C-alpha cells in the first residue's frame, strides 16, 4: 500500500461511521490528490450508504466546468487558494446529493512551488447543506505521496469535526 493508506483507511472508516450515525452523505472535490480521497472512502465496505460521489478536477477548466469555480477566482487567487477550494466545495455541494463535502487543491511536488506557495501548500475547504463553510491553508512536509496523504487526512479530520 502507498504511504498512509492504512492510517487513511482507519480514518475513512471513522468518518464513514460518523456520517452514517447522522444520516449524512459525503462528496469529494479533489485536485492534487487525484481521487485518492474518494478511493480511500470507497475502500470501506458499505460506503455507498454514506459516500455520494467524487469530482476529480485537476485542471482549471475542470474546476470551472464541473464545479462552477469562477474564472475570476482562478485568475486572482490561483488554483491553490482558499477561495478556489471554497468554490470547489460549494460546487460539489450543488452538484451532488451530499450533506457535506470536502475540497482539496494543492502543490504536491516535486515541482510547481513558488516562494509564496511552496511545494506542500494545500488548501482545504468544507461545505455543508446547513450553511457551514470553512477553508484553511496547510503546509505539509514530505514527498509527493506524503503531501497528498497528509492532505487527505486533514480533510477527513475536518469532516469529522463538522459532523461531530
PyMOL commands that place a pseudoatom at each C-alpha (Angstrom):
pseudoatom trace, name=CA, resn=UNK, resi=1, chain=A, elem=C, hetatm=0, pos=[0.000, 0.000, 0.000]
pseudoatom trace, name=CA, resn=UNK, resi=2, chain=A, elem=C, hetatm=0, pos=[1.041, 3.589, -0.513]
pseudoatom trace, name=CA, resn=UNK, resi=3, chain=A, elem=C, hetatm=0, pos=[2.212, 5.825, 2.286]
pseudoatom trace, name=CA, resn=UNK, resi=4, chain=A, elem=C, hetatm=0, pos=[-0.531, 6.413, 4.788]
pseudoatom trace, name=CA, resn=UNK, resi=5, chain=A, elem=C, hetatm=0, pos=[-3.077, 4.026, 3.244]
pseudoatom trace, name=CA, resn=UNK, resi=6, chain=A, elem=C, hetatm=0, pos=[-3.600, 2.005, 6.454]
pseudoatom trace, name=CA, resn=UNK, resi=7, chain=A, elem=C, hetatm=0, pos=[-3.963, 5.110, 8.605]
pseudoatom trace, name=CA, resn=UNK, resi=8, chain=A, elem=C, hetatm=0, pos=[-6.147, 6.755, 5.949]
pseudoatom trace, name=CA, resn=UNK, resi=9, chain=A, elem=C, hetatm=0, pos=[-8.323, 3.661, 5.758]
pseudoatom trace, name=CA, resn=UNK, resi=10, chain=A, elem=C, hetatm=0, pos=[-8.909, 3.745, 9.523]
pseudoatom trace, name=CA, resn=UNK, resi=11, chain=A, elem=C, hetatm=0, pos=[-9.718, 7.451, 9.283]
pseudoatom trace, name=CA, resn=UNK, resi=12, chain=A, elem=C, hetatm=0, pos=[-12.113, 6.759, 6.390]
pseudoatom trace, name=CA, resn=UNK, resi=13, chain=A, elem=C, hetatm=0, pos=[-13.849, 4.070, 8.485]
pseudoatom trace, name=CA, resn=UNK, resi=14, chain=A, elem=C, hetatm=0, pos=[-14.220, 6.502, 11.383]
pseudoatom trace, name=CA, resn=UNK, resi=15, chain=A, elem=C, hetatm=0, pos=[-15.523, 9.213, 9.049]
pseudoatom trace, name=CA, resn=UNK, resi=16, chain=A, elem=C, hetatm=0, pos=[-17.994, 6.805, 7.478]
pseudoatom trace, name=CA, resn=UNK, resi=17, chain=A, elem=C, hetatm=0, pos=[-19.340, 5.731, 10.870]
pseudoatom trace, name=CA, resn=UNK, resi=18, chain=A, elem=C, hetatm=0, pos=[-19.806, 9.355, 11.915]
pseudoatom trace, name=CA, resn=UNK, resi=19, chain=A, elem=C, hetatm=0, pos=[-21.594, 10.203, 8.662]
pseudoatom trace, name=CA, resn=UNK, resi=20, chain=A, elem=C, hetatm=0, pos=[-23.809, 7.121, 8.884]
pseudoatom trace, name=CA, resn=UNK, resi=21, chain=A, elem=C, hetatm=0, pos=[-24.781, 7.859, 12.504]
pseudoatom trace, name=CA, resn=UNK, resi=22, chain=A, elem=C, hetatm=0, pos=[-26.068, 11.265, 11.411]
pseudoatom trace, name=CA, resn=UNK, resi=23, chain=A, elem=C, hetatm=0, pos=[-27.620, 10.105, 8.154]
pseudoatom trace, name=CA, resn=UNK, resi=24, chain=A, elem=C, hetatm=0, pos=[-25.191, 12.268, 6.158]
pseudoatom trace, name=CA, resn=UNK, resi=25, chain=A, elem=C, hetatm=0, pos=[-23.620, 11.676, 2.766]
pseudoatom trace, name=CA, resn=UNK, resi=26, chain=A, elem=C, hetatm=0, pos=[-20.196, 12.935, 1.673]
pseudoatom trace, name=CA, resn=UNK, resi=27, chain=A, elem=C, hetatm=0, pos=[-18.887, 14.130, -1.684]
pseudoatom trace, name=CA, resn=UNK, resi=28, chain=A, elem=C, hetatm=0, pos=[-15.279, 14.972, -2.522]
pseudoatom trace, name=CA, resn=UNK, resi=29, chain=A, elem=C, hetatm=0, pos=[-13.793, 17.571, -4.860]
pseudoatom trace, name=CA, resn=UNK, resi=30, chain=A, elem=C, hetatm=0, pos=[-10.123, 16.849, -5.490]
pseudoatom trace, name=CA, resn=UNK, resi=31, chain=A, elem=C, hetatm=0, pos=[-7.303, 18.341, -7.457]
pseudoatom trace, name=CA, resn=UNK, resi=32, chain=A, elem=C, hetatm=0, pos=[-3.790, 17.437, -6.256]
pseudoatom trace, name=CA, resn=UNK, resi=33, chain=A, elem=C, hetatm=0, pos=[-4.974, 14.188, -4.648]
pseudoatom trace, name=CA, resn=UNK, resi=34, chain=A, elem=C, hetatm=0, pos=[-6.390, 12.941, -7.947]
pseudoatom trace, name=CA, resn=UNK, resi=35, chain=A, elem=C, hetatm=0, pos=[-9.278, 10.947, -6.492]
pseudoatom trace, name=CA, resn=UNK, resi=36, chain=A, elem=C, hetatm=0, pos=[-7.317, 9.311, -3.669]
pseudoatom trace, name=CA, resn=UNK, resi=37, chain=A, elem=C, hetatm=0, pos=[-9.769, 10.646, -1.047]
pseudoatom trace, name=CA, resn=UNK, resi=38, chain=A, elem=C, hetatm=0, pos=[-12.678, 9.106, -2.936]
pseudoatom trace, name=CA, resn=UNK, resi=39, chain=A, elem=C, hetatm=0, pos=[-10.745, 5.882, -3.405]
pseudoatom trace, name=CA, resn=UNK, resi=40, chain=A, elem=C, hetatm=0, pos=[-9.972, 5.529, 0.294]
pseudoatom trace, name=CA, resn=UNK, resi=41, chain=A, elem=C, hetatm=0, pos=[-13.595, 6.290, 1.219]
pseudoatom trace, name=CA, resn=UNK, resi=42, chain=A, elem=C, hetatm=0, pos=[-14.945, 3.679, -1.190]
pseudoatom trace, name=CA, resn=UNK, resi=43, chain=A, elem=C, hetatm=0, pos=[-12.406, 1.111, 0.038]
pseudoatom trace, name=CA, resn=UNK, resi=44, chain=A, elem=C, hetatm=0, pos=[-14.553, 0.893, 3.187]
pseudoatom trace, name=CA, resn=UNK, resi=45, chain=A, elem=C, hetatm=0, pos=[-17.262, -1.774, 2.834]
pseudoatom trace, name=CA, resn=UNK, resi=46, chain=A, elem=C, hetatm=0, pos=[-20.736, -0.264, 2.926]
pseudoatom trace, name=CA, resn=UNK, resi=47, chain=A, elem=C, hetatm=0, pos=[-19.518, 3.177, 1.884]
pseudoatom trace, name=CA, resn=UNK, resi=48, chain=A, elem=C, hetatm=0, pos=[-22.368, 3.506, -0.616]
pseudoatom trace, name=CA, resn=UNK, resi=49, chain=A, elem=C, hetatm=0, pos=[-24.563, 4.293, 2.401]
pseudoatom trace, name=CA, resn=UNK, resi=50, chain=A, elem=C, hetatm=0, pos=[-22.603, 7.482, 3.124]
pseudoatom trace, name=CA, resn=UNK, resi=51, chain=A, elem=C, hetatm=0, pos=[-20.380, 8.354, 0.127]
pseudoatom trace, name=CA, resn=UNK, resi=52, chain=A, elem=C, hetatm=0, pos=[-22.213, 10.036, -2.744]
pseudoatom trace, name=CA, resn=UNK, resi=53, chain=A, elem=C, hetatm=0, pos=[-19.609, 10.900, -5.386]
pseudoatom trace, name=CA, resn=UNK, resi=54, chain=A, elem=C, hetatm=0, pos=[-16.262, 12.440, -6.177]
pseudoatom trace, name=CA, resn=UNK, resi=55, chain=A, elem=C, hetatm=0, pos=[-15.084, 15.098, -8.572]
pseudoatom trace, name=CA, resn=UNK, resi=56, chain=A, elem=C, hetatm=0, pos=[-11.509, 14.976, -9.852]
pseudoatom trace, name=CA, resn=UNK, resi=57, chain=A, elem=C, hetatm=0, pos=[-10.869, 18.474, -11.152]
pseudoatom trace, name=CA, resn=UNK, resi=58, chain=A, elem=C, hetatm=0, pos=[-7.161, 18.534, -11.862]
pseudoatom trace, name=CA, resn=UNK, resi=59, chain=A, elem=C, hetatm=0, pos=[-7.210, 21.384, -14.380]
pseudoatom trace, name=CA, resn=UNK, resi=60, chain=A, elem=C, hetatm=0, pos=[-8.626, 24.876, -14.026]
pseudoatom trace, name=CA, resn=UNK, resi=61, chain=A, elem=C, hetatm=0, pos=[-11.030, 24.069, -16.853]
pseudoatom trace, name=CA, resn=UNK, resi=62, chain=A, elem=C, hetatm=0, pos=[-12.349, 21.056, -14.949]
pseudoatom trace, name=CA, resn=UNK, resi=63, chain=A, elem=C, hetatm=0, pos=[-12.803, 23.165, -11.823]
pseudoatom trace, name=CA, resn=UNK, resi=64, chain=A, elem=C, hetatm=0, pos=[-14.829, 25.661, -13.846]
pseudoatom trace, name=CA, resn=UNK, resi=65, chain=A, elem=C, hetatm=0, pos=[-16.847, 23.165, -15.903]
pseudoatom trace, name=CA, resn=UNK, resi=66, chain=A, elem=C, hetatm=0, pos=[-17.624, 20.572, -13.227]
pseudoatom trace, name=CA, resn=UNK, resi=67, chain=A, elem=C, hetatm=0, pos=[-17.831, 22.697, -10.091]
pseudoatom trace, name=CA, resn=UNK, resi=68, chain=A, elem=C, hetatm=0, pos=[-18.532, 26.219, -11.304]
pseudoatom trace, name=CA, resn=UNK, resi=69, chain=A, elem=C, hetatm=0, pos=[-15.331, 27.769, -9.965]
pseudoatom trace, name=CA, resn=UNK, resi=70, chain=A, elem=C, hetatm=0, pos=[-15.235, 31.318, -11.332]
pseudoatom trace, name=CA, resn=UNK, resi=71, chain=A, elem=C, hetatm=0, pos=[-12.531, 32.211, -13.841]
pseudoatom trace, name=CA, resn=UNK, resi=72, chain=A, elem=C, hetatm=0, pos=[-12.053, 35.453, -11.890]
pseudoatom trace, name=CA, resn=UNK, resi=73, chain=A, elem=C, hetatm=0, pos=[-11.301, 33.477, -8.723]
pseudoatom trace, name=CA, resn=UNK, resi=74, chain=A, elem=C, hetatm=0, pos=[-8.690, 31.384, -10.502]
pseudoatom trace, name=CA, resn=UNK, resi=75, chain=A, elem=C, hetatm=0, pos=[-7.123, 34.455, -12.118]
pseudoatom trace, name=CA, resn=UNK, resi=76, chain=A, elem=C, hetatm=0, pos=[-6.982, 36.467, -8.914]
pseudoatom trace, name=CA, resn=UNK, resi=77, chain=A, elem=C, hetatm=0, pos=[-6.120, 33.795, -6.338]
pseudoatom trace, name=CA, resn=UNK, resi=78, chain=A, elem=C, hetatm=0, pos=[-4.899, 30.803, -8.346]
pseudoatom trace, name=CA, resn=UNK, resi=79, chain=A, elem=C, hetatm=0, pos=[-5.942, 27.165, -8.230]
pseudoatom trace, name=CA, resn=UNK, resi=80, chain=A, elem=C, hetatm=0, pos=[-4.194, 26.684, -4.903]
pseudoatom trace, name=CA, resn=UNK, resi=81, chain=A, elem=C, hetatm=0, pos=[-6.116, 29.107, -2.731]
pseudoatom trace, name=CA, resn=UNK, resi=82, chain=A, elem=C, hetatm=0, pos=[-8.766, 29.050, -0.065]
pseudoatom trace, name=CA, resn=UNK, resi=83, chain=A, elem=C, hetatm=0, pos=[-11.053, 30.957, -2.431]
pseudoatom trace, name=CA, resn=UNK, resi=84, chain=A, elem=C, hetatm=0, pos=[-10.771, 28.277, -5.110]
pseudoatom trace, name=CA, resn=UNK, resi=85, chain=A, elem=C, hetatm=0, pos=[-11.078, 25.385, -2.635]
pseudoatom trace, name=CA, resn=UNK, resi=86, chain=A, elem=C, hetatm=0, pos=[-14.148, 27.078, -1.169]
pseudoatom trace, name=CA, resn=UNK, resi=87, chain=A, elem=C, hetatm=0, pos=[-15.764, 27.389, -4.589]
pseudoatom trace, name=CA, resn=UNK, resi=88, chain=A, elem=C, hetatm=0, pos=[-14.859, 23.770, -5.320]
pseudoatom trace, name=CA, resn=UNK, resi=89, chain=A, elem=C, hetatm=0, pos=[-16.626, 22.709, -2.120]
pseudoatom trace, name=CA, resn=UNK, resi=90, chain=A, elem=C, hetatm=0, pos=[-19.693, 24.807, -2.853]
pseudoatom trace, name=CA, resn=UNK, resi=91, chain=A, elem=C, hetatm=0, pos=[-19.841, 23.466, -6.405]
pseudoatom trace, name=CA, resn=UNK, resi=92, chain=A, elem=C, hetatm=0, pos=[-19.576, 19.863, -5.217]
pseudoatom trace, name=CA, resn=UNK, resi=93, chain=A, elem=C, hetatm=0, pos=[-22.388, 20.521, -2.759]
pseudoatom trace, name=CA, resn=UNK, resi=94, chain=A, elem=C, hetatm=0, pos=[-24.576, 21.902, -5.574]
pseudoatom trace, name=CA, resn=UNK, resi=95, chain=A, elem=C, hetatm=0, pos=[-23.708, 19.063, -7.974]
pseudoatom trace, name=CA, resn=UNK, resi=96, chain=A, elem=C, hetatm=0, pos=[-24.303, 16.193, -5.539]
pseudoatom trace, name=CA, resn=UNK, resi=97, chain=A, elem=C, hetatm=0, pos=[-26.767, 14.746, -3.078]
pseudoatom trace, name=CA, resn=UNK, resi=98, chain=A, elem=C, hetatm=0, pos=[-24.264, 15.105, -0.240]
pseudoatom trace, name=CA, resn=UNK, resi=99, chain=A, elem=C, hetatm=0, pos=[-24.868, 16.881, 3.059]
pseudoatom trace, name=CA, resn=UNK, resi=100, chain=A, elem=C, hetatm=0, pos=[-21.185, 17.669, 3.447]
pseudoatom trace, name=CA, resn=UNK, resi=101, chain=A, elem=C, hetatm=0, pos=[-18.294, 17.991, 1.025]
pseudoatom trace, name=CA, resn=UNK, resi=102, chain=A, elem=C, hetatm=0, pos=[-14.561, 18.339, 1.222]
pseudoatom trace, name=CA, resn=UNK, resi=103, chain=A, elem=C, hetatm=0, pos=[-12.319, 20.004, -1.337]
pseudoatom trace, name=CA, resn=UNK, resi=104, chain=A, elem=C, hetatm=0, pos=[-8.558, 19.693, -1.772]
pseudoatom trace, name=CA, resn=UNK, resi=105, chain=A, elem=C, hetatm=0, pos=[-6.289, 21.774, -4.024]
pseudoatom trace, name=CA, resn=UNK, resi=106, chain=A, elem=C, hetatm=0, pos=[-2.556, 21.981, -3.592]
pseudoatom trace, name=CA, resn=UNK, resi=107, chain=A, elem=C, hetatm=0, pos=[1.005, 21.648, -4.795]
pseudoatom trace, name=CA, resn=UNK, resi=108, chain=A, elem=C, hetatm=0, pos=[2.173, 18.108, -4.061]
pseudoatom trace, name=CA, resn=UNK, resi=109, chain=A, elem=C, hetatm=0, pos=[5.503, 18.490, -5.870]
pseudoatom trace, name=CA, resn=UNK, resi=110, chain=A, elem=C, hetatm=0, pos=[8.181, 17.757, -6.553]
pseudoatom trace, name=CA, resn=UNK, resi=111, chain=A, elem=C, hetatm=0, pos=[7.927, 20.891, -8.705]
pseudoatom trace, name=CA, resn=UNK, resi=112, chain=A, elem=C, hetatm=0, pos=[5.361, 23.639, -9.161]
pseudoatom trace, name=CA, resn=UNK, resi=113, chain=A, elem=C, hetatm=0, pos=[6.008, 25.585, -5.975]
pseudoatom trace, name=CA, resn=UNK, resi=114, chain=A, elem=C, hetatm=0, pos=[6.753, 29.282, -5.712]
pseudoatom trace, name=CA, resn=UNK, resi=115, chain=A, elem=C, hetatm=0, pos=[8.158, 31.360, -2.843]
pseudoatom trace, name=CA, resn=UNK, resi=116, chain=A, elem=C, hetatm=0, pos=[4.566, 32.395, -1.986]
pseudoatom trace, name=CA, resn=UNK, resi=117, chain=A, elem=C, hetatm=0, pos=[3.158, 28.884, -2.427]
pseudoatom trace, name=CA, resn=UNK, resi=118, chain=A, elem=C, hetatm=0, pos=[5.918, 26.325, -1.887]
pseudoatom trace, name=CA, resn=UNK, resi=119, chain=A, elem=C, hetatm=0, pos=[5.581, 22.606, -2.561]
pseudoatom trace, name=CA, resn=UNK, resi=120, chain=A, elem=C, hetatm=0, pos=[3.437, 21.156, 0.215]
pseudoatom trace, name=CA, resn=UNK, resi=121, chain=A, elem=C, hetatm=0, pos=[0.964, 24.050, 0.214]
pseudoatom trace, name=CA, resn=UNK, resi=122, chain=A, elem=C, hetatm=0, pos=[-2.551, 22.619, 0.257]
pseudoatom trace, name=CA, resn=UNK, resi=123, chain=A, elem=C, hetatm=0, pos=[-5.849, 24.469, 0.548]
pseudoatom trace, name=CA, resn=UNK, resi=124, chain=A, elem=C, hetatm=0, pos=[-8.751, 22.573, 2.070]
pseudoatom trace, name=CA, resn=UNK, resi=125, chain=A, elem=C, hetatm=0, pos=[-12.392, 23.554, 2.225]
pseudoatom trace, name=CA, resn=UNK, resi=126, chain=A, elem=C, hetatm=0, pos=[-15.590, 22.076, 3.555]
pseudoatom trace, name=CA, resn=UNK, resi=127, chain=A, elem=C, hetatm=0, pos=[-19.212, 22.990, 2.922]
pseudoatom trace, name=CA, resn=UNK, resi=128, chain=A, elem=C, hetatm=0, pos=[-22.437, 21.569, 4.293]
pseudoatom trace, name=CA, resn=UNK, resi=129, chain=A, elem=C, hetatm=0, pos=[-26.102, 21.889, 3.497]
pseudoatom trace, name=CA, resn=UNK, resi=130, chain=A, elem=C, hetatm=0, pos=[-26.647, 23.590, 6.863]
pseudoatom trace, name=CA, resn=UNK, resi=131, chain=A, elem=C, hetatm=0, pos=[-24.676, 26.562, 5.509]
pseudoatom trace, name=CA, resn=UNK, resi=132, chain=A, elem=C, hetatm=0, pos=[-21.400, 25.732, 7.249]
pseudoatom trace, name=CA, resn=UNK, resi=133, chain=A, elem=C, hetatm=0, pos=[-18.352, 26.817, 5.254]
pseudoatom trace, name=CA, resn=UNK, resi=134, chain=A, elem=C, hetatm=0, pos=[-14.709, 26.528, 6.235]
pseudoatom trace, name=CA, resn=UNK, resi=135, chain=A, elem=C, hetatm=0, pos=[-11.414, 26.850, 4.383]
pseudoatom trace, name=CA, resn=UNK, resi=136, chain=A, elem=C, hetatm=0, pos=[-7.814, 26.658, 5.512]
pseudoatom trace, name=CA, resn=UNK, resi=137, chain=A, elem=C, hetatm=0, pos=[-4.299, 26.525, 4.099]
pseudoatom trace, name=CA, resn=UNK, resi=138, chain=A, elem=C, hetatm=0, pos=[-1.838, 23.907, 5.309]
pseudoatom trace, name=CA, resn=UNK, resi=139, chain=A, elem=C, hetatm=0, pos=[1.830, 23.269, 4.616]
pseudoatom trace, name=CA, resn=UNK, resi=140, chain=A, elem=C, hetatm=0, pos=[2.808, 19.619, 4.619]
pseudoatom trace, name=CA, resn=UNK, resi=141, chain=A, elem=C, hetatm=0, pos=[6.342, 18.245, 4.589]
pseudoatom trace, name=CA, resn=UNK, resi=142, chain=A, elem=C, hetatm=0, pos=[7.365, 15.169, 2.667]
pseudoatom trace, name=CA, resn=UNK, resi=143, chain=A, elem=C, hetatm=0, pos=[7.472, 13.811, -0.832]
pseudoatom trace, name=CA, resn=UNK, resi=144, chain=A, elem=C, hetatm=0, pos=[4.557, 13.903, -3.267]
pseudoatom trace, name=CA, resn=UNK, resi=145, chain=A, elem=C, hetatm=0, pos=[2.780, 10.878, -1.765]
pseudoatom trace, name=CA, resn=UNK, resi=146, chain=A, elem=C, hetatm=0, pos=[3.258, 12.109, 1.801]
pseudoatom trace, name=CA, resn=UNK, resi=147, chain=A, elem=C, hetatm=0, pos=[1.874, 15.569, 0.975]
pseudoatom trace, name=CA, resn=UNK, resi=148, chain=A, elem=C, hetatm=0, pos=[-1.152, 14.013, -0.700]
pseudoatom trace, name=CA, resn=UNK, resi=149, chain=A, elem=C, hetatm=0, pos=[-1.776, 11.548, 2.152]
pseudoatom trace, name=CA, resn=UNK, resi=150, chain=A, elem=C, hetatm=0, pos=[-1.456, 14.288, 4.780]
pseudoatom trace, name=CA, resn=UNK, resi=151, chain=A, elem=C, hetatm=0, pos=[-3.874, 16.473, 2.824]
pseudoatom trace, name=CA, resn=UNK, resi=152, chain=A, elem=C, hetatm=0, pos=[-6.470, 13.701, 2.735]
pseudoatom trace, name=CA, resn=UNK, resi=153, chain=A, elem=C, hetatm=0, pos=[-6.040, 13.002, 6.445]
pseudoatom trace, name=CA, resn=UNK, resi=154, chain=A, elem=C, hetatm=0, pos=[-6.521, 16.681, 7.266]
pseudoatom trace, name=CA, resn=UNK, resi=155, chain=A, elem=C, hetatm=0, pos=[-9.581, 16.863, 5.013]
pseudoatom trace, name=CA, resn=UNK, resi=156, chain=A, elem=C, hetatm=0, pos=[-11.165, 13.833, 6.691]
pseudoatom trace, name=CA, resn=UNK, resi=157, chain=A, elem=C, hetatm=0, pos=[-10.416, 15.203, 10.156]
pseudoatom trace, name=CA, resn=UNK, resi=158, chain=A, elem=C, hetatm=0, pos=[-12.232, 18.359, 9.075]
pseudoatom trace, name=CA, resn=UNK, resi=159, chain=A, elem=C, hetatm=0, pos=[-15.260, 16.306, 8.066]
pseudoatom trace, name=CA, resn=UNK, resi=160, chain=A, elem=C, hetatm=0, pos=[-15.207, 14.591, 11.460]
pseudoatom trace, name=CA, resn=UNK, resi=161, chain=A, elem=C, hetatm=0, pos=[-15.124, 17.975, 13.206]
pseudoatom trace, name=CA, resn=UNK, resi=162, chain=A, elem=C, hetatm=0, pos=[-18.070, 19.233, 11.170]
pseudoatom trace, name=CA, resn=UNK, resi=163, chain=A, elem=C, hetatm=0, pos=[-20.251, 16.195, 11.774]
pseudoatom trace, name=CA, resn=UNK, resi=164, chain=A, elem=C, hetatm=0, pos=[-19.484, 15.839, 15.484]
for i in range(1, 164): cmd.bond("trace and resi %d" % i, "trace and resi %d" % (i + 1))
show_as sticks, trace
zoom trace
